[in-house]
Amino acid sequence: MAFWRDDLLAVNGYNEAFSGWGREDSEIAVRLYRYGLKRREHPFMACCYHLWHPDNSRDTLTYNDRILEDTMKSHSFRCSLGIDKDSSVQ
């Protein structure tokens, strides 16, 4: 997933309320769509690498599902616990 910096700042970045494994990419996608961005695909036009790492615990998946569900019910495209909690990012 990639997006312009200004779009990431507009939705306040990734929601740092997530814990452990899962749903943070889906949640930011919901907010980016709500912000007005559209999905674009460019198959075979960019290299993508994913570094191997051990899986994170999925013990908090139910909690993360609840955050995603709340975002989907909300009318906001910004999360409250994101980039702007650090005032040095503008």
MODELLER restraints for C-alpha pairs under 7 A, 6 or more apart:
rsr = mdl.restraints
at = mdl.atoms
rsr.add(forms.Gaussian(group=physical.xy_distance, feature=features.Distance(at['CA:11:A'], at['CA:31:A']), mean=6.53, stdev=0.5))
rsr.add(forms.Gaussian(group=physical.xy_distance, feature=features.Distance(at['CA:11:A'], at['CA:32:A']), mean=6.70, stdev=0.5))
rsr.add(forms.Gaussian(group=physical.xy_distance, feature=features.Distance(at['CA:11:A'], at['CA:77:A']), mean=5.58, stdev=0.5))
rsr.add(forms.Gaussian(group=physical.xy_distance, feature=features.Distance(at['CA:11:A'], at['CA:78:A']), mean=4.36, stdev=0.5))
rsr.add(forms.Gaussian(group=physical.xy_distance, feature=features.Distance(at['CA:11:A'], at['CA:79:A']), mean=6.74, stdev=0.5))
rsr.add(forms.Gaussian(group=physical.xy_distance, feature=features.Distance(at['CA:12:A'], at['CA:78:A']), mean=5.56, stdev=0.5))
rsr.add(forms.Gaussian(group=physical.xy_distance, feature=features.Distance(at['CA:12:A'], at['CA:79:A']), mean=6.03, stdev=0.5))
rsr.add(forms.Gaussian(group=physical.xy_distance, feature=features.Distance(at['CA:12:A'], at['CA:82:A']), mean=5.09, stdev=0.5))
rsr.add(forms.Gaussian(group=physical.xy_distance, feature=features.Distance(at['CA:12:A'], at['CA:83:A']), mean=5.19, stdev=0.5))
rsr.add(forms.Gaussian(group=physical.xy_distance, feature=features.Distance(at['CA:12:A'], at['CA:84:A']), mean=6.31, stdev=0.5))
rsr.add(forms.Gaussian(group=physical.xy_distance, feature=features.Distance(at['CA:13:A'], at['CA:82:A']), mean=5.38, stdev=0.5))
rsr.add(forms.Gaussian(group=physical.xy_distance, feature=features.Distance(at['CA:13:A'], at['CA:83:A']), mean=5.41, stdev=0.5))
rsr.add(forms.Gaussian(group=physical.xy_distance, feature=features.Distance(at['CA:14:A'], at['CA:28:A']), mean=6.09, stdev=0.5))
rsr.add(forms.Gaussian(group=physical.xy_distance, feature=features.Distance(at['CA:14:A'], at['CA:82:A']), mean=5.76, stdev=0.5))
rsr.add(forms.Gaussian(group=physical.xy_distance, feature=features.Distance(at['CA:15:A'], at['CA:24:A']), mean=6.95, stdev=0.5))
rsr.add(forms.Gaussian(group=physical.xy_distance, feature=features.Distance(at['CA:15:A'], at['CA:79:A']), mean=5.92, stdev=0.5))
rsr.add(forms.Gaussian(group=physical.xy_distance, feature=features.Distance(at['CA:15:A'], at['CA:81:A']), mean=5.64, stdev=0.5))
rsr.add(forms.Gaussian(group=physical.xy_distance, feature=features.Distance(at['CA:15:A'], at['CA:82:A']), mean=5.16, stdev=0.5))
rsr.add(forms.Gaussian(group=physical.xy_distance, feature=features.Distance(at['CA:16:A'], at['CA:81:A']), mean=5.52, stdev=0.5))
rsr.add(forms.Gaussian(group=physical.xy_distance, feature=features.Distance(at['CA:16:A'], at['CA:82:A']), mean=5.77, stdev=0.5))
rsr.add(forms.Gaussian(group=physical.xy_distance, feature=features.Distance(at['CA:17:A'], at['CA:81:A']), mean=6.37, stdev=0.5))
rsr.add(forms.Gaussian(group=physical.xy_distance, feature=features.Distance(at['CA:18:A'], at['CA:24:A']), mean=6.56, stdev=0.5))
rsr.add(forms.Gaussian(group=physical.xy_distance, feature=features.Distance(at['CA:18:A'], at['CA:64:A']), mean=5.83, stdev=0.5))
rsr.add(forms.Gaussian(group=physical.xy_distance, feature=features.Distance(at['CA:19:A'], at['CA:60:A']), mean=6.35, stdev=0.5))
rsr.add(forms.Gaussian(group=physical.xy_distance, feature=features.Distance(at['CA:19:A'], at['CA:64:A']), mean=6.96, stdev=0.5))
rsr.add(forms.Gaussian(group=physical.xy_distance, feature=features.Distance(at['CA:20:A'], at['CA:56:A']), mean=5.72, stdev=0.5))
rsr.add(forms.Gaussian(group=physical.xy_distance, feature=features.Distance(at['CA:20:A'], at['CA:57:A']), mean=5.64, stdev=0.5))
rsr.add(forms.Gaussian(group=physical.xy_distance, feature=features.Distance(at['CA:20:A'], at['CA:58:A']), mean=6.18, stdev=0.5))
rsr.add(forms.Gaussian(group=physical.xy_distance, feature=features.Distance(at['CA:20:A'], at['CA:60:A']), mean=6.05, stdev=0.5))
rsr.add(forms.Gaussian(group=physical.xy_distance, feature=features.Distance(at['CA:21:A'], at['CA:56:A']), mean=5.33, stdev=0.5))
rsr.add(forms.Gaussian(group=physical.xy_distance, feature=features.Distance(at['CA:21:A'], at['CA:57:A']), mean=5.98, stdev=0.5))
rsr.add(forms.Gaussian(group=physical.xy_distance, feature=features.Distance(at['CA:21:A'], at['CA:58:A']), mean=5.24, stdev=0.5))
rsr.add(forms.Gaussian(group=physical.xy_distance, feature=features.Distance(at['CA:21:A'], at['CA:61:A']), mean=6.59, stdev=0.5))
rsr.add(forms.Gaussian(group=physical.xy_distance, feature=features.Distance(at['CA:22:A'], at['CA:61:A']), mean=6.28, stdev=0.5))
rsr.add(forms.Gaussian(group=physical.xy_distance, feature=features.Distance(at['CA:22:A'], at['CA:64:A']), mean=6.67, stdev=0.5))
rsr.add(forms.Gaussian(group=physical.xy_distance, feature=features.Distance(at['CA:23:A'], at['CA:64:A']), mean=6.18, stdev=0.5))
rsr.add(forms.Gaussian(group=physical.xy_distance, feature=features.Distance(at['CA:23:A'], at['CA:65:A']), mean=6.68, stdev=0.5))
rsr.add(forms.Gaussian(group=physical.xy_distance, feature=features.Distance(at['CA:23:A'], at['CA:68:A']), mean=6.66, stdev=0.5))
rsr.add(forms.Gaussian(group=physical.xy_distance, feature=features.Distance(at['CA:27:A'], at['CA:68:A']), mean=5.31, stdev=0.5))
rsr.add(forms.Gaussian(group=physical.xy_distance, feature=features.Distance(at['CA:27:A'], at['CA:71:A']), mean=6.81, stdev=0.5))
rsr.add(forms.Gaussian(group=physical.xy_distance, feature=features.Distance(at['CA:30:A'], at['CA:72:A']), mean=6.77, stdev=0.5))
rsr.add(forms.Gaussian(group=physical.xy_distance, feature=features.Distance(at['CA:31:A'], at['CA:77:A']), mean=4.41, stdev=0.5))
rsr.add(forms.Gaussian(group=physical.xy_distance, feature=features.Distance(at['CA:31:A'], at['CA:78:A']), mean=6.70, stdev=0.5))
rsr.add(forms.Gaussian(group=physical.xy_distance, feature=features.Distance(at['CA:32:A'], at['CA:77:A']), mean=6.77, stdev=0.5))
rsr.add(forms.Gaussian(group=physical.xy_distance, feature=features.Distance(at['CA:34:A'], at['CA:77:A']), mean=5.62, stdev=0.5))
rsr.add(forms.Gaussian(group=physical.xy_distance, feature=features.Distance(at['CA:35:A'], at['CA:77:A']), mean=5.54, stdev=0.5))
rsr.add(forms.Gaussian(group=physical.xy_distance, feature=features.Distance(at['CA:83:A'], at['CA:89:A']), mean=6.93, stdev=0.5))
